[in-house]
Amino acid sequence: MLFRPHERILFIGDSITDADRGRDPAGLGLGYVRFIATYAAAMHPSLGLEFENRGVSGDTVRHLEARWERDVLAPHPHWVSISIGINDVWRQLDGGPGPVFIDEFQATLARLVERTRAENIRPLFMEPSIIEESPLSEGNRRLAPYVQAVRDLALRHGAPLVPVHEELIMFASAHPRPRLTVDGVHLSITGTGRMAMSWLAATGLIPGTR
């Protein structure tokens, strides 16, 4: 078990983390963060864990850096669960503004982790999810170095790693239906469930899912 009783875990990321949290009275959103919080409350009530969602739709790691002081350091959670990278790559594919290439992504995320650890907040890394279900898609090929950068940072800091990308690709390869995404990026109910289960397993709240 990774967590101690009554610890507070803050989730930060893009739309996959956000998941319409503005429409949710509890502020957890309708995605994997809610799934995690619901499971923890039902199955580990004595832990009394607290969960907070600070995802923002459309964010890249550049946006995270701009709001890190306000949304992570100021609230000072015990843990921050970081899920980022999809928009950094997606903006390279759709020609939209503000793509973040791998060198900037890696350097920015490393700075954020150093700032976080200096405030005695523990990082928990989540691999970026997927861009289409096929491991051979252009999005997933471009995403590969971002996934590796997250893995390298987790190893360097001795921090927990949630192998979201690896597990979603494995699941999609074994089960072509149901789809894990609704549009190639945003997760279906199946994808949301698998992402949450990956997080719960990596943190010891459930046994491994493989």
Sequence and secondary structure as in RCSB ss.txt:
>XXXX:A:sequence
MLFRPHERILFIGDSITDADRGRDPAGLGLGYVRFIATYAAAMHPSLGLEFENRGVSGDTVRHLEARWERDVLAP
HPHWVSISIGINDVWRQLDGGPGPVFIDEFQATLARLVERTRAENIRPLFMEPSIIEESPLSEGNRRLAPYVQAV
RDLALRHGAPLVPVHEELIMFASAHPRPRLTVDGVHLSITGTGRMAMSWLAATGLIPGTR
>XXXX:A:secstr
    TT EEEEEESHHHHTTGGG TTSS SSHHHHHHHHHHHH GGG  EEEE   TT  HHHHHHHHIIIIITT
  SEEEEE  HHHHHHHHH  S    HHHHHHHHHHHHHHHHHTT EEEEE    SSS TTSHHHHHHHHHHHHH
HHHHHHHT  EE HHHHHHHHHHH  SS SBSSSSSB HHHHHHHHHHHHHHTTSS    
